[in-house]
């Protein structure tokens, strides 16, 4: 009786409700656990050094290390989740941050999957497709990496030097260009603003105008580019200067 | 999102002219392929667009390096 009732209820509920009430809480629960586990495991090598070999760096060195890491990467801790989440979706964000290589691998995979399945980014459907795309990319990544380590290194080394360099240097810019174009296609005005903001900020950095900032001032460029674009496009949206559909 | 990739893309543009060519050609290729996929409703072009744009962008980078070299 009770079983029948539950079954009845679950068929009555819409896909959206299942997504909101079952899928997202489940993903949040396991996403948090697995990501926190990854944080704990990251301390593994240091713990081995400490417990097995009894090596402990002086406190000053640890502090100095932390400060330089925060200076160089701290801005990314805020900017990456905020700016990638709309595309990656809930589960995609957990998976992407667990597996790494977000901007050059997970995000393009997620975006390509959502483009191919023709779902709208930011919707529950997009979230599911993004999850599948990222899961696929992780499996392919691990498979190719295993095969690559065993066999492809010699093939790579047999390539002429020009092509070795090319694969290392120019593939990633081509991905960035393509992904930027894919998303920029829907909002050309925002794309133009994003590009010019980032370009101006990069030029300012290049000519040393951010030298007064502490640490590596690359974070100034990121903040200007990401948050500047966000605020300007929000402002334009409120004034009806950009539409909801293409 | 566009801000983040604007930053990533211009960061590569600053690294030199072959990088600029890679970014630009990768982007234009993507636009062209998605446009064809949309206007003729060809699904497989949509699926292969990113991969193709990547390879073409890669070739554009190599071509620029060989012909023009680093202009900046």
Interface residues (C-beta under 8 A of the other chain):
Chain A: X79 X80 X83 X84 X86 X87 X103 X108 X111 X112 X115 X116 X118 X162 X163 X166 X167 X169 X170 X171 X172 X173 X174 X175 X176 X177 X178 X179 X180 X181 X182 X183 X184 X185 X187 X190 X191 X194 X195 X197 X198 X199 X201 X202 X206 X221 X222 X225 X226 X227 X228 X229 X230 X233
Chain B: X1 X2 X3 X4 X5 X6 X7 X8 X9 X10 X11 X12 X13 X14 X15 X18 X19 X22 X23 X24 X25 X26 X27 X28 X29 X30 X31 X34 X43 X46 X47 X49 X50 X51 X53 X54 X55 X56 X57 X58 X60 X61 X62 X65 X66
